[in-house]
């Protein structure tokens, strides 16, 4: 009997867990406080009717994120640098500025969401909690190396299980859930399409593309591949491991989203007149599902914020560095990558400042998710085109099936955005 045949299921599990990294971290970061608020609003206002979108968006997420990983593994470069070389300069700059602006708004909303959730349990001013959470996430990125930070973030992904547990506490109707998961339901009104575009925009969102790509490069640097020439090229095992990592991360991300929609639809769908945030959802859950569900739902926001804010500010820094060509990297000390860390810190500081300007973070966030859903269309099209381009990818071009899902993602998001605009105009 060979060594391969002697491997136990535990050995296979250990091998699988060993390949988890950028994909898992990126997938978990997708369920940030802003995303949780969007999913909560979806369940509370449209019930289970948008649940099927999570099912079909999972393979689309996995394909697009897999393409981002594949592009970096093959070329040894980050997505922003590739877009700068392949797209007209004005378009690359416009995309970078739009995504960085959206990321900054998201940071402000996420910090506010964490603070509001913590304030349900800790009697401190929300502004003080906002500043504290912002500074903690900033310190994580400046003081910790990529390797240390990624280990911290991997453990933080466990906080997302709070939302899976909560769905079982509220005694949901699982037969009804299964029906809505597999049978598409479309409501022809502006609110439903706003929620649908918001869900897609917060699930398949631009910052994830750049974060995934950047983390692949950081992983390569951890293995001693410091230059583009050293990183260029890949092999079957590297790609298989990357896709396993990405698929696990995206499935985990959408499973959590499904359970949040189930929780709020099963309890608040018929009981709440207006839910504008996850904090309101948590408070409304309390009389319906009890203190434990309330605490889990609210405190999960803090853990998810610690996951997401580094991804948002980090992706902005990598995107700016790749587009405007300056030194980058979480493994670089701040004195060697001043512009990179300036963008990173600026995103967090401006995000915190937004909370002091009286802007309703949840309203800004929900609409920024819709804007992201619209802006992601040309960006995903560029990613699919690059991953299908033999001049860029050589023998490692994406498969016909991956290209199909990629273009389907572009088409679906474009149709959802157009439908929202049309229904809003006639509303």
Secondary structure as a PSIPRED ss2 file (coil, helix, strand):
# PSIPRED VFORMAT (PSIPRED V4.0)

   1 X C   1.000  0.000  0.000
   2 X C   1.000  0.000  0.000
   3 X C   1.000  0.000  0.000
   4 X C   1.000  0.000  0.000
   5 X C   1.000  0.000  0.000
   6 X C   1.000  0.000  0.000
   7 X C   1.000  0.000  0.000
   8 X C   1.000  0.000  0.000
   9 X H   0.000  1.000  0.000
  10 X H   0.000  1.000  0.000
  11 X H   0.000  1.000  0.000
  12 X H   0.000  1.000  0.000
  13 X H   0.000  1.000  0.000
  14 X H   0.000  1.000  0.000
  15 X H   0.000  1.000  0.000
  16 X H   0.000  1.000  0.000
  17 X H   0.000  1.000  0.000
  18 X H   0.000  1.000  0.000
  19 X H   0.000  1.000  0.000
  20 X C   1.000  0.000  0.000
  21 X C   1.000  0.000  0.000
  22 X H   0.000  1.000  0.000
  23 X H   0.000  1.000  0.000
  24 X H   0.000  1.000  0.000
  25 X H   0.000  1.000  0.000
  26 X H   0.000  1.000  0.000
  27 X H   0.000  1.000  0.000
  28 X H   0.000  1.000  0.000
  29 X H   0.000  1.000  0.000
  30 X H   0.000  1.000  0.000
  31 X C   1.000  0.000  0.000
  32 X C   1.000  0.000  0.000
  33 X H   0.000  1.000  0.000
  34 X H   0.000  1.000  0.000
  35 X H   0.000  1.000  0.000
  36 X H   0.000  1.000  0.000
  37 X H   0.000  1.000  0.000
  38 X H   0.000  1.000  0.000
  39 X H   0.000  1.000  0.000
  40 X H   0.000  1.000  0.000
  41 X H   0.000  1.000  0.000
  42 X H   0.000  1.000  0.000
  43 X H   0.000  1.000  0.000
  44 X H   0.000  1.000  0.000
  45 X H   0.000  1.000  0.000
  46 X H   0.000  1.000  0.000
  47 X C   1.000  0.000  0.000
  48 X C   1.000  0.000  0.000
  49 X C   1.000  0.000  0.000
  50 X C   1.000  0.000  0.000
  51 X H   0.000  1.000  0.000
  52 X H   0.000  1.000  0.000
  53 X H   0.000  1.000  0.000
  54 X H   0.000  1.000  0.000
  55 X H   0.000  1.000  0.000
  56 X H   0.000  1.000  0.000
  57 X H   0.000  1.000  0.000
  58 X H   0.000  1.000  0.000
  59 X H   0.000  1.000  0.000
  60 X H   0.000  1.000  0.000
  61 X H   0.000  1.000  0.000
  62 X H   0.000  1.000  0.000
  63 X H   0.000  1.000  0.000
  64 X H   0.000  1.000  0.000
  65 X H   0.000  1.000  0.000
  66 X H   0.000  1.000  0.000
  67 X H   0.000  1.000  0.000
  68 X H   0.000  1.000  0.000
  69 X H   0.000  1.000  0.000
  70 X H   0.000  1.000  0.000
  71 X H   0.000  1.000  0.000
  72 X H   0.000  1.000  0.000
  73 X H   0.000  1.000  0.000
  74 X H   0.000  1.000  0.000
  75 X H   0.000  1.000  0.000
  76 X C   1.000  0.000  0.000
  77 X C   1.000  0.000  0.000
  78 X C   1.000  0.000  0.000
  79 X H   0.000  1.000  0.000
  80 X H   0.000  1.000  0.000
  81 X H   0.000  1.000  0.000
  82 X H   0.000  1.000  0.000
  83 X H   0.000  1.000  0.000
  84 X H   0.000  1.000  0.000
  85 X H   0.000  1.000  0.000
  86 X H   0.000  1.000  0.000
  87 X C   1.000  0.000  0.000
  88 X C   1.000  0.000  0.000
  89 X H   0.000  1.000  0.000
  90 X H   0.000  1.000  0.000
  91 X H   0.000  1.000  0.000
  92 X H   0.000  1.000  0.000
  93 X H   0.000  1.000  0.000
  94 X H   0.000  1.000  0.000
  95 X H   0.000  1.000  0.000
  96 X H   0.000  1.000  0.000
  97 X H   0.000  1.000  0.000
  98 X H   0.000  1.000  0.000
  99 X H   0.000  1.000  0.000
 100 X H   0.000  1.000  0.000
 101 X H   0.000  1.000  0.000
 102 X H   0.000  1.000  0.000
 103 X H   0.000  1.000  0.000
 104 X H   0.000  1.000  0.000
 105 X H   0.000  1.000  0.000
 106 X H   0.000  1.000  0.000
 107 X H   0.000  1.000  0.000
 108 X H   0.000  1.000  0.000
 109 X H   0.000  1.000  0.000
 110 X H   0.000  1.000  0.000
 111 X H   0.000  1.000  0.000
 112 X H   0.000  1.000  0.000
 113 X H   0.000  1.000  0.000
 114 X H   0.000  1.000  0.000
 115 X H   0.000  1.000  0.000
 116 X H   0.000  1.000  0.000
 117 X H   0.000  1.000  0.000
 118 X H   0.000  1.000  0.000
 119 X H   0.000  1.000  0.000
 120 X C   1.000  0.000  0.000
 121 X C   1.000  0.000  0.000
 122 X C   1.000  0.000  0.000
 123 X C   1.000  0.000  0.000
 124 X C   1.000  0.000  0.000
 125 X C   1.000  0.000  0.000
 126 X H   0.000  1.000  0.000
 127 X H   0.000  1.000  0.000
 128 X H   0.000  1.000  0.000
 129 X H   0.000  1.000  0.000
 130 X H   0.000  1.000  0.000
 131 X H   0.000  1.000  0.000
 132 X H   0.000  1.000  0.000
 133 X H   0.000  1.000  0.000
 134 X H   0.000  1.000  0.000
 135 X H   0.000  1.000  0.000
 136 X H   0.000  1.000  0.000
 137 X H   0.000  1.000  0.000
 138 X H   0.000  1.000  0.000
 139 X H   0.000  1.000  0.000
 140 X H   0.000  1.000  0.000
 141 X H   0.000  1.000  0.000
 142 X H   0.000  1.000  0.000
 143 X H   0.000  1.000  0.000
 144 X C   1.000  0.000  0.000
 145 X C   1.000  0.000  0.000
 146 X H   0.000  1.000  0.000
 147 X H   0.000  1.000  0.000
 148 X H   0.000  1.000  0.000
 149 X H   0.000  1.000  0.000
 150 X H   0.000  1.000  0.000
 151 X H   0.000  1.000  0.000
 152 X H   0.000  1.000  0.000
 153 X H   0.000  1.000  0.000
 154 X H   0.000  1.000  0.000
 155 X H   0.000  1.000  0.000
 156 X H   0.000  1.000  0.000
 157 X H   0.000  1.000  0.000
 158 X H   0.000  1.000  0.000
 159 X H   0.000  1.000  0.000
 160 X H   0.000  1.000  0.000
 161 X H   0.000  1.000  0.000
 162 X H   0.000  1.000  0.000
 163 X H   0.000  1.000  0.000
 164 X H   0.000  1.000  0.000
 165 X H   0.000  1.000  0.000
 166 X H   0.000  1.000  0.000
 167 X H   0.000  1.000  0.000
 168 X H   0.000  1.000  0.000
 169 X H   0.000  1.000  0.000
 170 X C   1.000  0.000  0.000
 171 X C   1.000  0.000  0.000
 172 X C   1.000  0.000  0.000
 173 X C   1.000  0.000  0.000
 174 X H   0.000  1.000  0.000
 175 X H   0.000  1.000  0.000
 176 X H   0.000  1.000  0.000
 177 X H   0.000  1.000  0.000
 178 X H   0.000  1.000  0.000
 179 X H   0.000  1.000  0.000
 180 X H   0.000  1.000  0.000
 181 X H   0.000  1.000  0.000
 182 X H   0.000  1.000  0.000
 183 X C   1.000  0.000  0.000
 184 X C   1.000  0.000  0.000
 185 X C   1.000  0.000  0.000
 186 X C   1.000  0.000  0.000
 187 X C   1.000  0.000  0.000
 188 X C   1.000  0.000  0.000
 189 X C   1.000  0.000  0.000
 190 X H   0.000  1.000  0.000
 191 X H   0.000  1.000  0.000
 192 X H   0.000  1.000  0.000
 193 X H   0.000  1.000  0.000
 194 X H   0.000  1.000  0.000
 195 X H   0.000  1.000  0.000
 196 X H   0.000  1.000  0.000
 197 X H   0.000  1.000  0.000
 198 X H   0.000  1.000  0.000
 199 X H   0.000  1.000  0.000
 200 X H   0.000  1.000  0.000
 201 X H   0.000  1.000  0.000
 202 X H   0.000  1.000  0.000
 203 X H   0.000  1.000  0.000
 204 X C   1.000  0.000  0.000
 205 X C   1.000  0.000  0.000
 206 X H   0.000  1.000  0.000
 207 X H   0.000  1.000  0.000
 208 X H   0.000  1.000  0.000
 209 X H   0.000  1.000  0.000
 210 X H   0.000  1.000  0.000
 211 X H   0.000  1.000  0.000
 212 X H   0.000  1.000  0.000
 213 X H   0.000  1.000  0.000
 214 X H   0.000  1.000  0.000
 215 X H   0.000  1.000  0.000
 216 X H   0.000  1.000  0.000
 217 X H   0.000  1.000  0.000
 218 X H   0.000  1.000  0.000
 219 X H   0.000  1.000  0.000
 220 X H   0.000  1.000  0.000
 221 X H   0.000  1.000  0.000
 222 X H   0.000  1.000  0.000
 223 X C   1.000  0.000  0.000
 224 X C   1.000  0.000  0.000
 225 X C   1.000  0.000  0.000
 226 X C   1.000  0.000  0.000
 227 X C   1.000  0.000  0.000
 228 X H   0.000  1.000  0.000
 229 X H   0.000  1.000  0.000
 230 X H   0.000  1.000  0.000
 231 X H   0.000  1.000  0.000
 232 X C   1.000  0.000  0.000
 233 X C   1.000  0.000  0.000
 234 X C   1.000  0.000  0.000
 235 X C   1.000  0.000  0.000
 236 X H   0.000  1.000  0.000
 237 X H   0.000  1.000  0.000
 238 X H   0.000  1.000  0.000
 239 X H   0.000  1.000  0.000
 240 X H   0.000  1.000  0.000
 241 X H   0.000  1.000  0.000
 242 X H   0.000  1.000  0.000
 243 X H   0.000  1.000  0.000
 244 X H   0.000  1.000  0.000
 245 X H   0.000  1.000  0.000
 246 X H   0.000  1.000  0.000
 247 X H   0.000  1.000  0.000
 248 X H   0.000  1.000  0.000
 249 X H   0.000  1.000  0.000
 250 X H   0.000  1.000  0.000
 251 X H   0.000  1.000  0.000
 252 X H   0.000  1.000  0.000
 253 X H   0.000  1.000  0.000
 254 X H   0.000  1.000  0.000
 255 X H   0.000  1.000  0.000
 256 X H   0.000  1.000  0.000
 257 X H   0.000  1.000  0.000
 258 X H   0.000  1.000  0.000
 259 X H   0.000  1.000  0.000
 260 X H   0.000  1.000  0.000
 261 X H   0.000  1.000  0.000
 262 X H   0.000  1.000  0.000
 263 X H   0.000  1.000  0.000
 264 X H   0.000  1.000  0.000
 265 X H   0.000  1.000  0.000
 266 X H   0.000  1.000  0.000
 267 X H   0.000  1.000  0.000
 268 X C   1.000  0.000  0.000
 269 X C   1.000  0.000  0.000
 270 X C   1.000  0.000  0.000
 271 X C   1.000  0.000  0.000
 272 X C   1.000  0.000  0.000
 273 X C   1.000  0.000  0.000
 274 X C   1.000  0.000  0.000
 275 X C   1.000  0.000  0.000
 276 X C   1.000  0.000  0.000
 277 X C   1.000  0.000  0.000
 278 X H   0.000  1.000  0.000
 279 X H   0.000  1.000  0.000
 280 X H   0.000  1.000  0.000
 281 X H   0.000  1.000  0.000
 282 X H   0.000  1.000  0.000
 283 X H   0.000  1.000  0.000
 284 X H   0.000  1.000  0.000
 285 X H   0.000  1.000  0.000
 286 X H   0.000  1.000  0.000
 287 X H   0.000  1.000  0.000
 288 X H   0.000  1.000  0.000
 289 X H   0.000  1.000  0.000
 290 X C   1.000  0.000  0.000
 291 X H   0.000  1.000  0.000
 292 X H   0.000  1.000  0.000
 293 X H   0.000  1.000  0.000
 294 X H   0.000  1.000  0.000
 295 X H   0.000  1.000  0.000
 296 X H   0.000  1.000  0.000
 297 X H   0.000  1.000  0.000
 298 X H   0.000  1.000  0.000
 299 X H   0.000  1.000  0.000
 300 X H   0.000  1.000  0.000
 301 X H   0.000  1.000  0.000
 302 X H   0.000  1.000  0.000
 303 X H   0.000  1.000  0.000
 304 X H   0.000  1.000  0.000
 305 X H   0.000  1.000  0.000
 306 X H   0.000  1.000  0.000
 307 X H   0.000  1.000  0.000
 308 X H   0.000  1.000  0.000
 309 X H   0.000  1.000  0.000
 310 X H   0.000  1.000  0.000
 311 X H   0.000  1.000  0.000
 312 X H   0.000  1.000  0.000
 313 X H   0.000  1.000  0.000
 314 X H   0.000  1.000  0.000
 315 X H   0.000  1.000  0.000
 316 X H   0.000  1.000  0.000
 317 X H   0.000  1.000  0.000
 318 X H   0.000  1.000  0.000
 319 X H   0.000  1.000  0.000
 320 X H   0.000  1.000  0.000
 321 X H   0.000  1.000  0.000
 322 X H   0.000  1.000  0.000
 323 X H   0.000  1.000  0.000
 324 X H   0.000  1.000  0.000
 325 X C   1.000  0.000  0.000
 326 X C   1.000  0.000  0.000
 327 X C   1.000  0.000  0.000
 328 X C   1.000  0.000  0.000
 329 X C   1.000  0.000  0.000
 330 X C   1.000  0.000  0.000
 331 X C   1.000  0.000  0.000
 332 X C   1.000  0.000  0.000
 333 X C   1.000  0.000  0.000
 334 X C   1.000  0.000  0.000
 335 X C   1.000  0.000  0.000
 336 X C   1.000  0.000  0.000
 337 X C   1.000  0.000  0.000
 338 X H   0.000  1.000  0.000
 339 X H   0.000  1.000  0.000
 340 X H   0.000  1.000  0.000
 341 X H   0.000  1.000  0.000
 342 X H   0.000  1.000  0.000
 343 X H   0.000  1.000  0.000
 344 X H   0.000  1.000  0.000
 345 X H   0.000  1.000  0.000
 346 X H   0.000  1.000  0.000
 347 X H   0.000  1.000  0.000
 348 X H   0.000  1.000  0.000
 349 X H   0.000  1.000  0.000
 350 X H   0.000  1.000  0.000
 351 X H   0.000  1.000  0.000
 352 X H   0.000  1.000  0.000
 353 X H   0.000  1.000  0.000
 354 X H   0.000  1.000  0.000
 355 X C   1.000  0.000  0.000
 356 X C   1.000  0.000  0.000
 357 X C   1.000  0.000  0.000
 358 X C   1.000  0.000  0.000
 359 X C   1.000  0.000  0.000
 360 X C   1.000  0.000  0.000
 361 X H   0.000  1.000  0.000
 362 X H   0.000  1.000  0.000
 363 X H   0.000  1.000  0.000
 364 X H   0.000  1.000  0.000
 365 X H   0.000  1.000  0.000
 366 X H   0.000  1.000  0.000
 367 X H   0.000  1.000  0.000
 368 X H   0.000  1.000  0.000
 369 X H   0.000  1.000  0.000
 370 X H   0.000  1.000  0.000
 371 X H   0.000  1.000  0.000
 372 X H   0.000  1.000  0.000
 373 X H   0.000  1.000  0.000
 374 X H   0.000  1.000  0.000
 375 X H   0.000  1.000  0.000
 376 X H   0.000  1.000  0.000
 377 X H   0.000  1.000  0.000
 378 X H   0.000  1.000  0.000
 379 X H   0.000  1.000  0.000
 380 X H   0.000  1.000  0.000
 381 X H   0.000  1.000  0.000
 382 X H   0.000  1.000  0.000
 383 X H   0.000  1.000  0.000
 384 X H   0.000  1.000  0.000
 385 X H   0.000  1.000  0.000
 386 X H   0.000  1.000  0.000
 387 X H   0.000  1.000  0.000
 388 X C   1.000  0.000  0.000
 389 X C   1.000  0.000  0.000
 390 X H   0.000  1.000  0.000
 391 X H   0.000  1.000  0.000
 392 X H   0.000  1.000  0.000
 393 X H   0.000  1.000  0.000
 394 X H   0.000  1.000  0.000
 395 X H   0.000  1.000  0.000
 396 X H   0.000  1.000  0.000
 397 X C   1.000  0.000  0.000
 398 X C   1.000  0.000  0.000
 399 X C   1.000  0.000  0.000
 400 X H   0.000  1.000  0.000
 401 X H   0.000  1.000  0.000
 402 X H   0.000  1.000  0.000
 403 X H   0.000  1.000  0.000
 404 X H   0.000  1.000  0.000
 405 X H   0.000  1.000  0.000
 406 X H   0.000  1.000  0.000
 407 X H   0.000  1.000  0.000
 408 X H   0.000  1.000  0.000
 409 X H   0.000  1.000  0.000
 410 X H   0.000  1.000  0.000
 411 X H   0.000  1.000  0.000
 412 X H   0.000  1.000  0.000
 413 X H   0.000  1.000  0.000
 414 X H   0.000  1.000  0.000
 415 X H   0.000  1.000  0.000
 416 X H   0.000  1.000  0.000
 417 X H   0.000  1.000  0.000
 418 X H   0.000  1.000  0.000
 419 X H   0.000  1.000  0.000
 420 X H   0.000  1.000  0.000
 421 X H   0.000  1.000  0.000
 422 X H   0.000  1.000  0.000
 423 X H   0.000  1.000  0.000
 424 X H   0.000  1.000  0.000
 425 X H   0.000  1.000  0.000
 426 X C   1.000  0.000  0.000
 427 X C   1.000  0.000  0.000
